[in-house]
Amino acid sequence: MTATPTSTPAPGADGRSSDGPAASPVASVKPVVLPAPERGHDLHVRVTAPVNGRDLPIIVFAHGFGSDLDGYAPLTDYWAAHGFAVLQATHLDSRRVGLPADDPRRPRLWRWRVDDLKRILDSLDVLEAVVPGLEGRLDRGRIAAAGHSFGGQSAGVLLGLRVTDPQSGVAEDLSDPRVSAGVLLATAGAGGDHLTPEAARDLPWLRDVDFSGMAAPALVVAGDADELPVTTKGPEWTAEPYALSPGGKGLLTLFGGRHLLGGISGYGAAETTDEDPGRVALVQRVTLAFLRRALGIDAAGWTAAKADLADGAHPSGRLDTKGGI
């Protein structure tokens, strides 16, 4: 287990975001190993948090298909620098795990991910005890789930999204009452016959999903140039979690944004196809403002973001809302 002090680039000369608190130094500890014998691999977790402060709200974050706990530093470091404890796992679909193509766990990778997130929440006492300086600092009453791509679906399940299991045919309610808000980044919409044959075969958890029970507050982030090879619907597919779910929701549409939304997967990540620091900064700002508002911390940043991004007046994106959020 290693501790890595990090510093997040300041949004301004004094490190203060226009919509939130000043940025502070953060530290990451990895891997915290949670035993998981039924999983076949122990669960490795990264914990990133500000070095100071108490009553830290929690974000449990799910990476995209093939990634791992070291990804998404432009978001996770930023959230931590602005007062959150961010908990990231390496899921079974990670390239680090390297499951063979015929591994019997593959058809239920979506469910193993949900179990991973719940295991992390079940293990908050363990994480506090083993991470230096963290004990007594987590606010268990303020928990959000976030994720990118496949991880967005994982986070959505904790909020009430139902996935029909490809093996059992059952769409079970796996929502978690401990999670009160979410951020879904470039994630899948509804299944159906618009999936490509390859996606329907290889990603069976996309076939039949139901957003009607996902009533918890959530921010959906979608790029209007995100042409995914798994669907014939085009970029509008990643906005469907907003359109098809009830309750208070926000939709941040990034003009020109592709699947990695300007580079949220990592600083200088090779797979970034639309590298744009300004786009990443906008995602940082709006997600932070939403999380602070949805978790009852402060609504000022969210109010400012809505004013700045209404009606497409901003050159980089538009923010739509519904349900009074």
N, C-alpha and C positions, 0 to 999 in steps of 0.2 A: 504494500500500500504506500503510495507516494503522495506527498503534499506539494502542490505547485502554486506558489504565489503568482498572481497575474495582475496586470493592470489593464483597464479598459480605456481605449482612446476617449478623451473627454469630448462631449458634444460642443462645448464652447471653451473659452479661455479659462473659465473657473470650474470647468467640469459640470456645469449645471445644464440640464435639459430645460428647454423653455416650458415644459409641461410637467415637471416633476422635480424630485430632490437632486442635490448634487451627487455626482458619481463618486463612489468610494472604492478603495482597493478591494480586490476579491482574492480568495484562495480556493483552489480545487484540490480535492483528495480523491485518488483513484488507485486501484479498484477496491471498493468495499465489496467483499464477496459474501453474498447471501446464499446459504446452502439451499439447493433445490433438487433433491435426488430424483423426483418424479419427472423433472424437466429434461434430465439427461446431461445437463451442463449447469454448474452453479451460475447464479445470476451476478454479473459484475455491474457495479453502480459507480457513477461519478457524482460527487457532491460539490457544487460550486456555490459559494456564499460570500457576502461581504465580511470582511474581517472584524467589523464592529457592528453594534446594533443588536437589539433584541426584538422579540415578537416578529420574526421574519416570516412573511407569507411564503407558501410553498408552491413551486411549479414542478410537476412531474412531466418530463418531456420524452416523447417517443420519436426516434429517428426514422428516416425514410428507409426503404428497402435496401439492404446491403450495407448500410452505414454502421456506426457504432457509437460508443459513449464519448468519443473524442470529437465528434462532429458538432457543427452549429454554434461554434464559439461566438460569431457575431451577434447572435441572439442570447445565448445562455450567459455569456460574460456580461452583456449589457444589462440583462434583467438582474443579475446578481449585484452588479455595481450600483443598481438603483433600488436595492433593498430586499431582493428575493433570494430564497434558497432554492436552487435548481437541481433536480435529481434526474439523472440520465442513466438508462440501462443500455447494455448491448443485447439486442434481441437475437433470437435464434436464426433469423434470416441474414444476419450480418456476415459479410465476407470473412470476418475474423473467425467465426464459428465454422464455416465451411461445411454445412450439411450436404451430404451427397444427394444427387437428384432423386434417388429412390428412398430417401429417408421417410419413414412412416409419419413423422411429425409434420411434413411439408403441407399437406392439405389443411392443417389447422394452425398454420403459422399465425393467423390473425388472432386466434384464441390464446395461444401461448403468450402473445404480446400483451393482451389484456390481463392475463394472469401475472405477467411480470410487473405491470404497473400497480396492480393490487398488492403484490408481494412487497413492493417498495413502501406503499402506504402502511402495510401491516408491520413494517420493520422500522418505523421512524425512531422508536426507542433505541434500536440497535445502531442506527446511523448516528444519532446524537451521541451515543456512548463511545463510538470508535473514531469519530472525526474530531481531531483536536480543536478545542475551542467552540464546538457547536452545542454542547449540552445545555439544555434549558433555553435555547434561543429560537426554537421553531414555534410558529403559531399554527397549531393544528386546526383551528377554526377557520383558516383562510387557505384553501387549497384549490389550485387550478390545474387542469390538464392541458397540455399543448403537444402538437406534433406536426411534422411535415410529411406530405405525400401519404404513404402507407401509415405513417405515424399519426397523421391527422385522423384517419379512421379509428386507430387505436384509442386516441383521446376522445373521439366522438362517442365511442361505445360507453365510456365512463359517464358520459353526459346523457345517455338514453338512446343513442343510435342502436338499432337492432340489425344484426347480420345473421342471415340464414346460414347455419353451419352446413358446409357442403357434404359432410358425412352423415349427420343426424337428420338434416332437413328441418331443424328447429331454429326459430329466431328467438332466442332467450333474452330476457331483460337482464343485462349485466351492468346496469348503471350503478354508480357508487355514491352513496349519500355524503361521503366525505368531500367529494369534489363539487364545487359550486359554480365553476365557470370554466370556459375553455377557449383556446386559440387553435384554429384549424387552418393550416398553411398549405395551399396548393394540393388539396386532398380530393378524393374521389367523390363523385356524385352518385346518383342512383344507378343501379345495374340495369339489366335488360338486354334487348337484342341489338343495341348499338355498341356493345362490347365487340372487339375484334375476336375472331375464333381463337386466336392464341391466348388472349387475355382470359376468355371464358374457360379455357382449358387449364392454363397455368396459374391463374389468380382467381380461384373459384369463389373466394370471399367477396368478390366484386359483383357477383351475379345478381344477388337479391338482398338489398338493404332497405331499411325503412327509417326515415328521418322523423316520422310523425311523433315519436316519443322524446325527441331531443329538445326538450323545452328549456333547459338550463341556459343562462346567458352565454353567448359565444360570439367570437369574432372570426369570420371567415376571410382569409386573404387569398386572392386569386389574381393571376396575371392574364391580361387580355390577349396575350400571344402564346399562351401555354397550350401548345398542340401536342397532346399526349398520344402515343402510339397504341394505347389500349382501348380507345374509344373513337367513334366516328362523329361524336357531337362537337368536337372542337373545344375551345377555351371555356365556353359557357358551362361545361360539365363541372368544373371545379367551383363554380358559383352555386351549384345546386344544393349543397348543405345549408346555405342561407335561404334559398328560395323555398325549399321543401320542409323546413323545420319551423315549429311554432316558437313563441316566446320572444324575449328580447334578443335581437341579433344585430350584429354589424357586418357589413361587407366592404372590405377595402379592395378595390380594383386597381391594380397597378398597370398604368399605360405602358405597353411594350414589355411587360413582365413575362418571362418564361418560367419554366418549372422551378428553378432555383431562386426566383424572385430577386435577382440582382446579385446573388452570392451569399445567401444565408447559411449555406452548408459548411462554410469555413473560409478563413482568410486565404485567398489564393488557391482555393480548391480547383483541381484540374478539370472537374466535371462542370464547372460553372459555365453556362452558355450565354448568359446575358449580364456579364459583370458590370455592375453599376453601383458605386458606393452611395450615391444619392438615393437610389431605390432602397438599398439596405437600410439607410438611415431613416427613411420614411416608415419602413416596416418596424424598425426598433421603436420609433416614437409612438406610432399608433398602437402597437401591441402593448407597450408599457402603459399608455394612457388607459386603454381598455381594461387591462388587468387591475390597475389601481381603482378604477371606477367599479368594476364588477365585484371586486372583493371588499368593497366598502371602505377603501383607504382615502381616496380623494378623487373627486369628479372633475376638477378644474382642467386637467390635461385633455380629458375626453371631450369636454365641452369645446375647448379650443380646437381640437382636431376636427370635430364635426363642422365647426364654422369655416375652417380653412379648406376643407375638402368637399364641401357640399357642391352639388350641381356641376361637377367637373371643372370648376374654376382653377383648380391647382394643376400645374403642368404635368405632374407625375402620377396623379391618381384621383380617385373619387371614393368618398365614404358614404354608403347608404346605411340606414338603420330602420329597424321596425320593432314593434313591441314595446315602445317607450324607453328604449335604452339610449 
